[in-house]
């Protein structure tokens, strides 16, 4: 399975008002693991940038003046993304800008969805965490992803952070280690081997007492009654007891 985590930066918020893409960042995942391949491109939008947008990403018209136009990089961009599932946070925003760029080409191209499928990680996050903040920064904090370098938005950095968040949120690998030195197992990047402070310790396993077991069973009885006899925890407890009885019998 090939996935591409994608982010863009733009001159403003609305392509309908003539705003353009100025940066694209992509991280490739294969079978839910980073492949080591990435795509990063600054783009000359051939127009001014909104001051509010500059405050967000820090990119200026002067910096972008000598960068290629979207028309000059579109083939490389499509070569990297075609056939992949795009993972984008708030996908309608980025997809709207990409499709707008395609329409401005001579000749115009079709929508990006004709060559890629799209997964909106914001929609996924809202399903997993309803009623909570699900911005990229909030998800980084929730899943322990280090976003301390994110003083300003940047397409490649945000794609890296989103890749780590997505993998953590969907139960996969958490740390991509992109651009970091690899060390021996159990060794930090600075070469210092951490001290194992668990050596010789015995793990304490507290057991529930009679009062706690009675309260647990009462809770299961209530769940079983309200679900019409379909309490999952009741079946788990019964399966565990049967397994324990079989082990004793053997």
Secondary structure by P-SEA (a helix, b strand, c coil): cbbbbcccccccccccccccccbbbbbbbccccccccbbbbbbcccbbbbaaaaaacccccccccccccccccaaaaaaaccccbbbbcaaaaaaaaaaaaaaaccccccccccccccccaaaaaaaacccccccaaaaaaaacccccccccccaaaaaaaaaaaaaaaacccccccccccccccccccccbbbbcccccbbbbbbbbcaaaaaaaaaaaaaaaaaaccccaaaaaaaaaaaaaaaaaac
